[in-house]
Amino acid sequence: MWNPMKNFNITFSDLLPDNLLCILDSNEIITEINNAWKNICGHDLEELTNQNLFNFVHVDDILPSRNCLSSLIFGAESVSF
């Protein structure tokens, strides 16, 4: 599979070190995360991978987070919520 980052020796983990980034599968399971999760939250990357994203979201933030995720799935753009 073609990977445009490969030519620059950049991995997903290296992207935007001050922003929490993740890739989820269709069941909200974290498949990839960047190093900011360790730097900001103190979580090891292996600890978070293959876990449901909402295991790490405060109960008061679950509904707004799910609403944002739903909007993104349907094509909306979001930089914060």
C-alpha positions, -999 to 999 in steps of 0.1 A, spaced: 0 0 0 13 35 -9 22 56 21 31 92 14 47 96 49 72 68 42 93 89 19 99 113 48 104 87 76 74 101 94 49 79 112 15 87 124 29 88 159 51 117 150 23 139 137 12 171 156 30 164 189 9 189 208 -25 175 196 -41 142 206 -47 123 173 -61 88 169 -76 66 142 -107 46 151 -123 16 135 -160 14 130 -165 2 166 -147 32 181 -116 11 188 -83 30 187 -62 15 160 -34 42 159 -25 71 181 2 97 181 29 104 207 9 133 222 -11 107 242 20 98 261 34 133 263 2 150 274 -17 122 292 11 99 303 -5 68 286 18 43 268 8 39 232 4 1 236 -19 7 266 -44 27 245 -43 8 212 -71 -17 207 -92 0 234 -125 18 230 -119 56 228 -147 63 252 -129 43 280 -107 74 282 -133 101 280 -149 116 311 -185 106 316 -196 143 312 -178 145 278 -191 112 262 -222 127 246 -205 158 231 -177 136 220 -200 110 203 -219 139 187 -187 153 173 -176 119 161 -209 113 144 -206 147 126 -171 138 114 -183 105 100 -209 124 80 -184 148 65 -183 177 89 -150 193 98 -140 200 133 -108 213 150 -121 214 185 -153 207 205 
